[in-house]
Amino acid sequence: MQRLTGGLARSPLWHRWQGLSPRDRMALLALGAFVGLVVLYLAIWQPAQRSLEEARGYYAQQRDLYHYIEQNTELARQMSRVSRPTLAPDQLQGLVTATALQHGLTVESFDSARNGGLTVSLPEASSAALLDWIATLQAQGVRLDEASLQRVEDGVVTSNLTLRTGS
């Protein structure tokens, strides 16, 4: 403690503080307290409140999702019992070609995939048309195993898809 008071007595800042009038010292203490409160608010309170609001929003979103799933559980069970169309592997390429033309898509190339499926390359295509086409294929018993999409511009992508029969 003596070392601290000895160091403080030799400090030019301490001598300057002692040289201030009591009114100036009080003003500086009030200013320091104000700055301290502002720092506490900005560094601790405000981030904590922001995190709390984000957590409440996430909780509400998850609660709504839970209720949606809970309400549609029976529908999902019924849909899983519905038989899906089966497609023979040798019919896959013909179906892909025909449905691609219906959706205004051009198939660039076909390759056999490792899993007995088909790898399809499509040049620049509308992402909305591509998604509609994939939904059509899935409704007809085609499964999408892999998708590689590369954005060309807004709403336009090039894609490589690995498709196979079965669900």
N, C-alpha and C positions, 0 to 999 in steps of 0.2 A: 504494500500500500504506500509505503514511503517512497519507493522508487517511482510509482505513478504520480504522486503529488510533486516529487522533485522534478520529474520530466515535464509536468504541467506548468510548474513555476518557471521553467526556462523557455517555454514555448512563446514565440512572438504572437501567435494567435490568441493565446490566453491573456497576454498583456494588453492586446488590443481590445479584447472583450471586456477586461476590467476597466479600460479607459472609456468605455461607452457609458452614457448616462443611463440611469435605471429605466427611463422611458424607452430608450432605443433598445435596451436589452429585452424588455418586455415585448416590444414590437417584433424583434427578431425571433423570440421564443414562440410568439403567436404564429408568425409566418412559418416557422419550422413545423409547428404542430399542424397547420393547415396543409402544408406540402406533404407531410407524413400521412395525413388522412386521405389526401388525393391519391397518393401512391398505393395505399392499402386498398382503396376503392378500385383503382384501375388494375392492380396486380392480383388481387384476391377476390373481392366481392363480385365484380362484373364478370370475370371468367366463370366463376362458380354459378352465377345466375344463368349465364348463357348455356352452360353445360346442363343445368337443371331443365331448362326449356327444351333443349335438344332431346334429353332423355324422356321428357313427358311426351314430346311429339313421336318419338320412336315407340314408346309404350302404346300410345293411341293407335299408331299404324299397325303394330303387331296384334293388338286386341281386335281391331277390325278384321285383320286377316284371319285370326282364329275364329271369329264369328262366321266369316264367309265360308271357311273350310267346314266348320261345324254344321252350317245350314246346307251345304252341298255334299255332305258325306254320302247320303243315300243315293243321290244322283250319280256320284262317282262309282259307287258299288254297282248300280244298275248298268252303267256304261261299260264297266269291266267285264260284266257277264255277257254282253252282246258279242256275238262272234264277229271277228274281223275277217274281211275277205283275205283269202290266201292267193298268193300269186306264185306261179312256178318261176324258178330262177331263169329259165330260158325265155320267159315273156318280159323280163325286166327291161331290156334294152328297147324293145318295141314300145312299151308303155312310156318309158322316159322320153323317147323321141316324140311320140304322139302328143303327150301332155305338154311338153315344152313348146311345141308349135302352137297349141291352143292358148298358151299364156304369152305368146309373142317372144319366146326365148330361143336363142340359137345355141345348139350344142356344138362345141368346138371339137371335142374328142371324147372317146370312150376308152377305158382301160379296164382290164380285169383286176379286181382287188384281191388281197390275200385271203380275206374271209369268205370268198365265194361271191362277193358282191360286184359292184360296178363303180368305177371312179369316173365321174363326169366333169368335164371342164367347160365352163361357160364364159364367153368373153363379156365385155361390158353389158350389164343388164340392170334394169330397174330393181332396186332392192325389194320394193313392194310386190312386183310381179314374181320375183324369185321366192319370196315367202309364201305367196298364194300357190305357186307351183309345188313347193314342198308340202304344203298342207294337202293339196290334191293327191300327191303321191302317197302320203301317209294314210289318207282315207281309203286308198286302194290297196293297202297292205305292204307298202314299201317303208323300210326303216332307214332313217338317216343316221349313219354311224359316225361320220366325220364331216366337218365343214371348214373350209379355209376360204375366208372372204377378204378381199383387199379393196379398200375404198378408192375409187377413181375420182369421184367428185360427189357432191351432195346427192344422195339418193341413187347413186350408180356404183355397182361393185363388179369385180371379176371374182369368179368362184370356182373352187374345186370341191366336189362333193363325193363322198363315198356312200353309196346306197346299196341296200340288199333287201331281199325278200324276207317276209316274216315280221313278227312283232317283238 
